[in-house]
Amino acid sequence: MKLSDLIQQTRFASPAQEAMLNIMVTSSWLTSELTGAMAPFGITPAQYNVLRILRGSHPRKLTCTDISRRLLDRTPDVTRLLNRLERSRLIHRARAEHDRRVVEVGITGEGLALLERVDPVVADVQARIARHLSPEEHRQLSAFLERLRTDQVA
């Protein structure tokens, strides 16, 4: 769907403004699609992202800072995300033996099992959305987006 139809605006201050608005609208749409797909599993895209990060390091545990640095959406509310996941028994937290001030986070068997059920649904959403572009267009899009983030500080 064309941006001008979605936001009912036909004139933009510049092509750059139109592109930025397009990115923002697309990001919101993608998040909405993923939120809807994950809702039946009782998790949000942000929680899925934390679980995905922890699975990637499993069986090694990560600190809250490690998780924060790897998040797709740099939310300052990592503790609240972890609290919800821990209440659902999808992760576990414990003080590090080498330094009792450090809290280490790991994914549980229940968390891994949930990801096995959610991953195919996420893959279906990605495939449905991605079907409109060729693999080469996906590579180009990724390259363009990376260029836009040239000045981003990690």
Secondary structure, DSSP 8 states (H G I E B T S, - for coil): --HHHHHT----S-HHHHHHHHHHHHHHHHHHHHHHHHGGGT--HHHHHHHHHHHHHTTS-EEHHHHHHH-SS--S-HHHHHHHHHHTTSEEEEE-SS-TT-EEEEE-HHHHHHHHHHHHHHHHHHHHHHTTS-HHHHHHHHHHHHHHTTT---
